[in-house]
């Protein structure tokens, strides 16, 4: 239990006089340094942690200034009054140190938490200002045997619980948070980080020396001086070494500036941290989303799989599409470990891809239509428009190829050269309509009785040629004779204008009659001429070579 002091006698008979000692001057210097640090930090407050550093050093400056006045006051009542004002800095400094460490670790507290952290210090401040009625903060006072106008305070339960105990708790959590942030630093910054942590331990050492009575100058509280040293190290780092925001802040600013949404979730898919891009994707402010579960349309089971993976989410009935990458944070991922989610809105890209895919399909259809049209045009260019049989152009391209194949296979190849008899008389007597009808019927007859390998051509006018691969001369003559007889029996015209038509046919075959397309055609033509000269309406083979 602390020793209880009841003396209320003034140290100096004049209540409002000052005795400016070297210790008071030291506290004043600490107040000036802390004020300068606060101003510099406030100028750089855009970086994480620096805003709280400015507030922390402002509180330390107030604490040190109050200590200077308390050390200089010559009367007991003045010293107590300055000590009460000094408590504004004494009680707020540990809390601000914790907030600095939390912000340095990218942990932001809501206004409710801030109010909760300052609730006990506010209560202790009220108890300090009303101490005369209850003596819960200070139980008594006596001059220090060390001189220098020092005063030794006896401390009550409110001090040990609400001031010392709570301050130690805030300092302990803040120091642990700073240690937690060390893993952000590369190896070549590790020495500077150790200096930073050592400076954070200075207030601990100063306050323990004061409360334990181990200070050589009894009654002197070096804690504000120690906090000044800590702030000075942080400020030097801020201005020169840049360690305070070199790695963690650079990472934090990159985290904030990323166009992709980044979220950290626990095994219950509660949001532990997120960047502004993620908040925009989720459509709510980031502070409201912290601690909240992911939306129900995010695939819980797939996210919780213990491996790195890539997913595609269709949200709000396809109104938005997200590319989601899941990264386990632990080196050995487990079902209950936290995960980092990187989400990118690919809705516009997917719509563009769908539009491009649709355009490609339309283009493919158009190309198919064009190719079909080109094929039809090519076919039309090779066929006779009246009869649908191949024309002379196609025959010129095919005759030599079929003859070369027959020569390589050792197979026969026959041709039948057909010419309608007295076709001019038919046109003159019955009209061109019936003349065209005779040509179409002969074409249909040749096509119906032809074989699959036959090539039927209309050479022009009333002249036709049938190319018969694999057909011997005798087989070709039998087929031609069958066509002639069937065609001669067909009636043409209508009523009194009905009539019959006949044709003459000359045949030649490879290799019996010729061995080239031109020679084979000439041989068939000579046979056809002989038929015409002999009375028409007959089939004749060319003479052998």
C-alpha positions as CSV (number, residue, x, y, z in Angstrom):
1,X,0.0,0.0,0.0
2,X,1.3,3.5,-0.7
3,X,2.3,5.7,2.1
4,X,-0.4,8.3,3.0
5,X,0.6,11.9,3.2
6,X,-1.5,14.5,4.9
7,X,0.7,17.6,4.9
8,X,-0.9,20.5,3.0
9,X,1.7,23.2,4.1
10,X,3.0,25.4,1.3
11,X,6.6,24.8,0.1
12,X,7.0,28.5,-0.5
13,X,5.2,31.2,1.4
14,X,4.2,33.1,-1.8
15,X,1.5,31.0,-3.6
16,X,2.0,32.2,-7.2
17,X,5.8,32.6,-7.4
18,X,8.1,30.4,-9.5
19,X,11.4,28.9,-8.9
20,X,12.8,28.0,-12.4
21,X,15.1,25.1,-11.8
22,X,17.3,23.2,-14.3
23,X,14.7,20.3,-14.2
24,X,12.0,22.8,-15.2
25,X,14.1,24.0,-18.0
26,X,14.6,20.4,-19.2
27,X,10.9,19.9,-19.2
28,X,10.4,23.1,-21.1
29,X,12.9,22.0,-23.8
30,X,11.0,18.7,-24.0
31,X,7.8,20.6,-24.5
32,X,9.3,22.7,-27.3
33,X,10.8,19.7,-29.1
34,X,7.5,17.8,-28.8
35,X,5.6,20.8,-30.2
36,X,8.0,21.0,-33.2
37,X,7.6,17.3,-33.8
38,X,3.8,17.6,-33.7
39,X,4.0,20.5,-36.2
40,X,6.2,18.5,-38.6
41,X,4.1,15.4,-38.2
42,X,0.9,17.3,-38.8
43,X,2.4,18.7,-42.0
44,X,2.9,15.1,-43.2
45,X,-0.4,13.8,-41.8
46,X,-1.5,12.2,-45.1
47,X,0.7,9.2,-44.3
48,X,-0.8,6.4,-42.1
49,X,0.1,6.8,-38.4
50,X,1.5,10.3,-38.8
51,X,-1.7,12.1,-37.9
52,X,-1.8,10.2,-34.6
53,X,1.9,10.9,-34.1
54,X,1.1,14.6,-34.4
55,X,-1.7,14.3,-31.8
56,X,0.6,12.1,-29.5
57,X,3.4,14.7,-29.5
58,X,0.9,17.5,-28.9
59,X,-0.3,15.6,-25.8
60,X,3.4,15.0,-24.8
61,X,4.1,18.7,-25.3
62,X,1.1,19.6,-23.0
63,X,2.3,17.1,-20.5
64,X,5.9,18.4,-20.5
65,X,4.8,22.0,-20.4
66,X,2.6,21.2,-17.4
67,X,5.5,19.4,-15.8
68,X,7.7,22.5,-16.3
69,X,5.1,24.7,-14.6
70,X,4.6,22.2,-11.8
71,X,8.4,22.0,-11.2
72,X,8.7,25.8,-11.2
73,X,5.7,26.5,-8.9
74,X,6.8,27.6,-5.5
75,X,3.6,26.7,-3.5
76,X,1.9,23.5,-2.8
77,X,-1.5,24.7,-4.1
78,X,0.1,25.9,-7.4
79,X,1.9,22.6,-7.8
80,X,-1.3,20.6,-7.4
81,X,-3.2,22.9,-9.8
82,X,-0.5,22.4,-12.5
83,X,-0.5,18.7,-11.8
84,X,-4.2,18.5,-12.5
85,X,-3.8,20.4,-15.8
86,X,-0.8,18.2,-16.6
87,X,-3.1,15.1,-16.4
88,X,-4.7,16.2,-19.7
89,X,-1.4,15.0,-21.3
90,X,-0.6,12.3,-18.8
91,X,-3.9,10.4,-19.4
92,X,-4.3,11.0,-23.2
93,X,-0.6,10.2,-24.2
94,X,-0.8,6.3,-23.7
95,X,-4.1,6.1,-25.6
96,X,-2.7,8.2,-28.5
97,X,0.4,5.9,-28.5
98,X,-1.9,2.9,-29.0
99,X,-3.8,4.6,-31.8
100,X,-0.6,5.5,-33.5
101,X,0.5,1.8,-33.4
102,X,-2.9,0.6,-34.6
103,X,-3.0,3.1,-37.5
104,X,0.6,2.0,-38.4
105,X,-0.8,-1.5,-38.7
106,X,-3.7,-0.3,-40.9
107,X,-6.3,-0.9,-38.2
108,X,-8.9,1.8,-37.9
109,X,-11.3,2.1,-35.0
110,X,-14.8,3.4,-35.1
111,X,-15.9,6.5,-33.2
112,X,-17.5,4.2,-30.5
113,X,-14.2,2.5,-29.9
114,X,-12.4,5.8,-29.7
115,X,-14.9,7.1,-27.2
116,X,-14.5,3.8,-25.2
117,X,-10.7,4.2,-25.1
118,X,-10.9,7.7,-23.7
119,X,-13.8,7.0,-21.2
120,X,-11.5,5.8,-18.3
121,X,-8.9,8.6,-18.8
122,X,-11.8,11.2,-18.8
123,X,-13.1,9.7,-15.5
124,X,-9.6,9.8,-13.9
125,X,-9.3,13.4,-15.0
126,X,-12.5,14.3,-13.3
127,X,-11.3,12.4,-10.2
128,X,-8.0,14.4,-10.3
129,X,-9.8,17.7,-10.4
130,X,-12.0,16.7,-7.5
131,X,-9.3,14.9,-5.5
132,X,-9.7,17.1,-2.4
133,X,-13.1,15.5,-1.7
134,X,-12.1,11.8,-2.0
135,X,-8.2,11.5,-2.3
136,X,-8.6,8.6,-4.8
137,X,-5.8,10.0,-7.1
138,X,-3.4,11.6,-4.6
139,X,-3.4,10.7,-0.9
140,X,-0.8,13.3,0.1
141,X,2.3,15.4,-0.8
142,X,5.7,16.1,0.7
143,X,8.8,17.9,-0.5
144,X,11.5,15.7,-2.1
145,X,14.8,15.3,-0.2
146,X,16.5,15.6,-3.6
147,X,15.7,19.3,-3.7
148,X,15.2,21.1,-7.1
149,X,11.7,22.1,-5.9
150,X,10.4,18.5,-6.4
151,X,7.3,17.2,-4.8
152,X,6.6,13.6,-3.9
153,X,3.0,12.5,-4.4
154,X,1.2,9.8,-2.5
155,X,-1.0,7.8,-5.0
156,X,-4.5,6.4,-4.3
157,X,-6.4,3.5,-5.9
158,X,-7.7,5.5,-8.8
159,X,-4.2,6.4,-9.8
160,X,-2.9,2.8,-9.7
161,X,-6.0,1.4,-11.6
162,X,-7.1,4.2,-13.9
163,X,-3.9,6.1,-14.5
164,X,-0.9,3.7,-14.1
165,X,-2.7,0.4,-14.9
166,X,-4.6,1.7,-17.8
167,X,-1.6,3.5,-19.2
168,X,0.5,0.4,-19.0
169,X,-2.2,-1.6,-20.8
170,X,-2.4,1.0,-23.6
171,X,1.4,1.1,-23.9
172,X,1.7,-2.7,-23.9
173,X,-0.9,-3.2,-26.7
174,X,0.7,-0.4,-28.7
175,X,4.2,-1.9,-28.3
176,X,2.9,-5.3,-29.4
177,X,1.3,-3.7,-32.4
178,X,4.6,-2.1,-33.4
179,X,6.3,-5.5,-33.0
180,X,3.6,-7.0,-35.2
181,X,4.4,-4.5,-38.0
182,X,8.1,-5.5,-38.1
183,X,7.4,-8.3,-40.6
184,X,6.7,-5.7,-43.2
185,X,10.3,-4.6,-43.2
186,X,12.9,-6.1,-45.5
187,X,16.1,-7.4,-44.0
188,X,18.2,-4.4,-44.8
189,X,15.9,-2.2,-42.7
190,X,15.9,-4.5,-39.7
191,X,18.5,-2.4,-37.8
192,X,16.5,0.8,-38.2
193,X,13.4,-1.0,-37.1
194,X,15.2,-2.1,-33.9
195,X,16.1,1.5,-33.2
196,X,12.4,2.4,-33.6
197,X,11.3,-0.3,-31.2
198,X,14.0,0.7,-28.6
199,X,12.7,4.3,-28.7
200,X,9.2,3.0,-28.0
201,X,10.5,1.3,-24.8
202,X,11.8,4.6,-23.4
203,X,8.5,5.7,-21.8
204,X,8.2,2.3,-20.2
205,X,11.6,2.7,-18.5
206,X,11.0,6.3,-17.4
207,X,7.6,5.5,-15.8
208,X,8.8,2.4,-14.1
209,X,11.7,4.3,-12.5
210,X,9.3,7.0,-11.3
211,X,6.7,4.7,-9.8
212,X,9.2,2.3,-8.3
213,X,11.0,5.1,-6.5
214,X,14.3,4.1,-8.2
215,X,14.9,7.5,-9.7
216,X,18.0,9.2,-8.2
217,X,15.9,12.5,-8.0
218,X,12.9,11.5,-6.0
219,X,9.6,12.9,-7.2
220,X,10.9,13.5,-10.8
221,X,8.7,11.9,-13.4
222,X,10.8,11.3,-16.6
223,X,8.0,9.9,-18.6
224,X,7.2,13.0,-20.7
225,X,10.9,13.4,-21.4
226,X,11.0,9.7,-22.5
227,X,8.0,10.2,-24.7
228,X,9.8,13.2,-26.2
229,X,12.8,11.0,-27.1
230,X,10.4,8.5,-28.7
231,X,8.7,11.2,-30.7
232,X,12.1,12.6,-31.8
233,X,13.2,9.1,-33.1
234,X,9.9,8.8,-35.0
235,X,10.3,12.3,-36.4
236,X,13.9,11.7,-37.5
237,X,12.8,8.5,-39.2
238,X,9.9,10.4,-40.8
239,X,12.2,13.2,-42.1
240,X,15.4,11.3,-43.0
241,X,15.2,7.6,-42.8
242,X,11.6,7.4,-44.1
243,X,11.2,4.1,-42.3
244,X,7.9,5.0,-40.8
245,X,6.2,4.9,-44.1
246,X,8.9,3.5,-46.5
247,X,7.6,-0.1,-46.5
248,X,4.3,-0.3,-44.5
249,X,2.9,3.0,-45.8
250,X,4.1,2.3,-49.4
251,X,2.3,-1.0,-49.2
252,X,-0.7,0.6,-47.5
253,X,-0.9,3.4,-50.2
254,X,-0.6,0.7,-52.9
255,X,-3.3,-1.2,-51.1
256,X,-5.5,1.9,-51.0
257,X,-4.7,2.9,-54.6
258,X,-5.2,-0.5,-56.2
259,X,-8.0,-0.6,-58.9
260,X,-8.8,-4.2,-57.9
261,X,-10.8,-4.8,-54.7
262,X,-8.8,-6.5,-52.0
263,X,-10.5,-8.0,-48.9
264,X,-9.2,-10.0,-46.0
265,X,-11.8,-12.4,-44.5
266,X,-11.8,-14.9,-41.7
267,X,-13.1,-18.5,-41.8
268,X,-16.6,-17.2,-41.3
269,X,-16.2,-14.9,-44.3
270,X,-16.3,-11.8,-42.1
271,X,-14.5,-8.8,-43.6
272,X,-11.4,-8.0,-41.5
273,X,-9.9,-5.4,-43.9
274,X,-10.6,-4.0,-47.3
275,X,-9.5,-1.3,-49.6
276,X,-11.6,1.5,-51.2
277,X,-12.0,-0.4,-54.5
278,X,-13.5,-3.4,-52.6
279,X,-15.9,-1.0,-50.8
280,X,-17.0,0.4,-54.1
281,X,-17.6,-3.2,-55.4
282,X,-19.7,-4.0,-52.4
283,X,-21.5,-0.6,-52.6
284,X,-21.0,0.5,-49.0
285,X,-18.5,2.6,-47.0
286,X,-15.5,0.6,-45.8
287,X,-16.1,1.4,-42.1
288,X,-19.6,-0.1,-42.4
289,X,-18.3,-3.3,-44.0
290,X,-15.6,-4.1,-41.4
291,X,-16.7,-7.1,-39.4
292,X,-19.7,-7.8,-41.7
293,X,-20.0,-11.1,-43.6
294,X,-19.6,-11.2,-47.4
295,X,-22.8,-10.9,-49.4
296,X,-24.9,-14.1,-49.7
297,X,-24.3,-14.5,-53.4
298,X,-20.5,-15.0,-52.9
299,X,-19.7,-18.7,-53.0
300,X,-18.8,-19.6,-49.5
301,X,-17.7,-23.2,-50.0
302,X,-15.4,-22.4,-53.0
303,X,-13.8,-19.5,-51.2
304,X,-13.0,-21.6,-48.1
305,X,-11.2,-24.3,-50.1
306,X,-7.7,-24.6,-48.7
307,X,-5.9,-23.6,-51.9
308,X,-5.2,-20.7,-54.2
309,X,-7.9,-20.5,-56.9
310,X,-9.6,-18.2,-59.4
311,X,-13.4,-17.9,-59.6
312,X,-15.9,-16.0,-61.7
313,X,-18.9,-14.6,-59.9
314,X,-22.2,-13.5,-61.5
315,X,-23.8,-11.1,-59.1
316,X,-27.3,-9.5,-59.1
317,X,-28.7,-11.8,-61.8
318,X,-25.8,-11.2,-64.1
319,X,-25.8,-7.4,-63.7
320,X,-22.2,-7.6,-62.5
321,X,-19.5,-10.2,-63.2
322,X,-16.4,-10.4,-60.9
323,X,-13.1,-12.2,-61.4
324,X,-12.3,-13.4,-57.9
325,X,-8.9,-14.7,-56.9
326,X,-8.6,-16.4,-53.5
327,X,-5.2,-16.5,-51.7
328,X,-4.8,-18.3,-48.3
329,X,-2.8,-16.1,-46.0
330,X,-1.2,-18.8,-44.0
331,X,1.8,-20.6,-45.4
332,X,0.0,-23.9,-44.7
333,X,-3.6,-23.1,-45.7
334,X,-6.3,-24.8,-43.6
335,X,-10.1,-24.7,-43.7
336,X,-10.2,-22.3,-40.8
337,X,-7.4,-19.9,-41.8
338,X,-8.1,-16.4,-43.1
339,X,-7.9,-15.5,-46.8
340,X,-7.2,-12.6,-49.1
341,X,-9.7,-12.0,-51.9
342,X,-8.7,-10.0,-55.0
343,X,-11.8,-9.0,-57.0
344,X,-12.0,-7.3,-60.3
345,X,-15.2,-6.1,-62.0
346,X,-15.0,-7.7,-65.5
347,X,-18.6,-6.9,-66.5
348,X,-17.7,-4.5,-69.3
349,X,-15.0,-6.9,-70.5
350,X,-17.5,-9.8,-70.6
351,X,-20.0,-7.7,-72.4
352,X,-17.4,-6.7,-74.9
353,X,-16.4,-10.3,-75.3
354,X,-20.1,-11.3,-75.8
355,X,-20.5,-8.5,-78.3
356,X,-17.4,-9.6,-80.1
357,X,-18.5,-13.2,-80.0
358,X,-21.8,-12.2,-81.4
359,X,-20.1,-10.2,-84.1
360,X,-17.8,-13.1,-84.9
361,X,-20.8,-15.4,-85.2
362,X,-22.6,-12.9,-87.5
363,X,-19.4,-12.6,-89.5
364,X,-19.0,-16.3,-89.7
365,X,-22.6,-16.6,-91.0
366,X,-21.9,-13.9,-93.5
367,X,-18.7,-15.6,-94.6
368,X,-20.6,-18.9,-94.9
369,X,-23.2,-17.2,-97.0
370,X,-20.6,-15.5,-99.1
371,X,-18.7,-18.9,-99.6
372,X,-22.0,-20.6,-100.5
373,X,-22.8,-17.8,-102.9
374,X,-19.3,-18.1,-104.4
375,X,-19.7,-21.8,-104.7
376,X,-23.1,-21.3,-106.3
377,X,-21.5,-18.8,-108.7
378,X,-18.7,-21.1,-109.5
379,X,-21.2,-23.9,-110.1
380,X,-23.3,-21.6,-112.3
381,X,-20.2,-20.7,-114.2
382,X,-19.6,-24.4,-114.9
383,X,-23.1,-25.4,-115.7
384,X,-25.5,-24.8,-118.6
385,X,-28.4,-22.6,-117.4
386,X,-31.0,-24.3,-119.6
387,X,-30.3,-28.0,-118.9
388,X,-28.3,-27.9,-115.7
389,X,-25.5,-30.0,-117.3
390,X,-21.9,-29.1,-117.1
391,X,-20.6,-26.7,-119.9
392,X,-17.6,-26.8,-122.1
393,X,-15.4,-24.9,-119.6
394,X,-15.9,-27.7,-117.0
395,X,-15.2,-30.3,-119.7
396,X,-12.0,-28.6,-120.6
397,X,-10.9,-28.8,-117.0
398,X,-12.1,-32.4,-116.4
399,X,-11.3,-34.2,-119.6
400,X,-7.6,-34.3,-119.3
401,X,-7.8,-35.2,-115.6
402,X,-10.1,-38.2,-116.2
403,X,-7.9,-39.4,-119.1
404,X,-4.8,-39.2,-117.0
405,X,-6.5,-41.2,-114.3
406,X,-7.7,-43.8,-116.8
407,X,-4.1,-44.0,-118.1
408,X,-2.6,-44.5,-114.6
409,X,-5.2,-47.1,-113.6
410,X,-5.2,-48.9,-117.0
411,X,-8.9,-48.5,-117.3
412,X,-10.9,-47.6,-120.5
413,X,-12.5,-44.2,-121.0
414,X,-15.3,-43.6,-123.5
415,X,-17.1,-40.5,-124.8
416,X,-20.4,-40.2,-126.5
417,X,-20.8,-37.1,-128.8
418,X,-24.6,-36.5,-129.3
419,X,-26.2,-34.1,-131.8
420,X,-30.0,-33.7,-132.1
421,X,-31.3,-34.4,-135.7
422,X,-32.9,-31.5,-137.6
423,X,-33.0,-29.3,-134.5
424,X,-33.3,-26.1,-136.6
425,X,-36.5,-27.5,-138.2
426,X,-37.9,-28.2,-134.7
427,X,-37.3,-24.6,-133.7
428,X,-38.7,-23.2,-136.9
429,X,-41.8,-25.5,-137.0
430,X,-42.8,-25.6,-133.3
431,X,-41.0,-22.6,-131.7
432,X,-38.0,-22.2,-129.5
433,X,-40.1,-23.0,-126.4
434,X,-40.5,-26.6,-127.6
435,X,-37.0,-26.6,-128.9
436,X,-35.7,-25.8,-125.4
437,X,-38.1,-28.5,-124.0
438,X,-36.5,-31.1,-126.3
439,X,-33.0,-30.1,-124.9
440,X,-34.2,-30.4,-121.3
441,X,-35.8,-33.8,-121.9
442,X,-32.7,-35.2,-123.5
443,X,-30.6,-33.9,-120.6
444,X,-33.0,-35.5,-118.1
445,X,-32.9,-38.8,-119.9
446,X,-29.1,-38.8,-119.9
447,X,-29.0,-38.0,-116.2
448,X,-31.6,-40.6,-115.2
449,X,-29.8,-43.4,-117.1
450,X,-26.3,-42.3,-116.3
451,X,-23.9,-43.8,-113.8
452,X,-22.4,-42.1,-110.8
453,X,-19.1,-41.5,-112.5
454,X,-20.5,-40.1,-115.8
455,X,-19.9,-36.5,-116.7
456,X,-22.7,-35.0,-118.7
457,X,-22.0,-31.8,-120.7
458,X,-23.9,-29.6,-123.1
459,X,-21.3,-28.2,-125.5
460,X,-23.6,-25.7,-127.0
461,X,-26.7,-25.5,-129.2
462,X,-28.0,-29.1,-129.7
463,X,-24.6,-30.8,-129.1
464,X,-24.0,-32.9,-126.0
465,X,-21.0,-35.0,-124.7
466,X,-21.1,-37.8,-122.2
467,X,-17.7,-38.7,-120.5
468,X,-17.9,-42.3,-119.2
469,X,-14.9,-43.4,-117.1
470,X,-14.3,-47.2,-116.9
471,X,-16.7,-47.9,-119.8
472,X,-15.4,-50.0,-122.7
473,X,-16.3,-49.2,-126.3
474,X,-19.0,-51.9,-126.5
475,X,-20.6,-50.9,-123.2
476,X,-20.6,-47.2,-124.3
477,X,-22.3,-48.2,-127.6
478,X,-25.0,-50.2,-125.8
479,X,-25.7,-47.4,-123.4
480,X,-25.9,-44.8,-126.2
481,X,-28.2,-47.0,-128.3
482,X,-30.5,-47.4,-125.3
483,X,-30.6,-43.6,-124.9
484,X,-31.3,-43.1,-128.6
485,X,-34.2,-45.6,-128.7
486,X,-35.8,-44.2,-125.5
487,X,-35.5,-40.6,-126.7
488,X,-37.0,-41.5,-130.1
489,X,-40.1,-42.8,-128.4
490,X,-40.7,-39.7,-126.3
491,X,-43.5,-37.4,-127.6
492,X,-42.9,-33.7,-127.6
493,X,-45.2,-30.7,-128.1
494,X,-48.9,-30.8,-127.4
495,X,-52.1,-31.9,-129.3
496,X,-51.8,-31.5,-133.1
497,X,-48.4,-30.0,-132.6
498,X,-46.9,-33.1,-131.0
499,X,-43.8,-34.6,-132.6
500,X,-40.9,-36.9,-131.9
501,X,-37.2,-36.1,-132.0
502,X,-34.1,-38.2,-132.6
503,X,-30.4,-37.7,-132.2
504,X,-27.2,-39.1,-133.8
505,X,-24.2,-40.3,-131.7
506,X,-20.6,-40.8,-132.4
507,X,-18.5,-42.8,-129.8
508,X,-14.8,-43.1,-129.2
509,X,-12.8,-44.8,-126.4
510,X,-9.3,-44.6,-124.9
511,X,-7.0,-46.4,-125.6
512,X,-8.7,-48.1,-128.6
513,X,-9.4,-45.0,-130.7
514,X,-7.2,-42.2,-129.3
515,X,-4.9,-41.4,-126.4
516,X,-5.4,-37.6,-125.9
517,X,-8.5,-35.5,-125.2
518,X,-8.3,-33.7,-128.5
519,X,-7.8,-36.9,-130.5
520,X,-10.5,-38.7,-128.7
521,X,-13.0,-35.8,-129.4
522,X,-12.0,-35.8,-133.1
523,X,-12.5,-39.6,-133.3
524,X,-16.0,-39.3,-131.8
525,X,-16.8,-36.3,-134.1
526,X,-15.7,-38.4,-137.2
527,X,-18.1,-41.2,-136.1
528,X,-20.9,-38.6,-135.6
529,X,-20.3,-37.1,-139.0
530,X,-20.5,-40.6,-140.5
531,X,-23.9,-41.2,-138.8
532,X,-25.2,-37.8,-140.1
533,X,-24.0,-38.7,-143.6
534,X,-25.6,-42.2,-143.4
535,X,-29.2,-40.9,-142.5
536,X,-29.0,-39.8,-138.8
537,X,-30.8,-41.4,-135.8
538,X,-28.1,-43.9,-135.1
539,X,-25.0,-44.6,-132.9
540,X,-21.6,-45.4,-134.3
541,X,-18.2,-46.3,-132.9
542,X,-15.1,-44.6,-134.3
543,X,-12.7,-46.6,-136.3
544,X,-9.8,-48.2,-134.3
545,X,-6.3,-46.7,-134.5
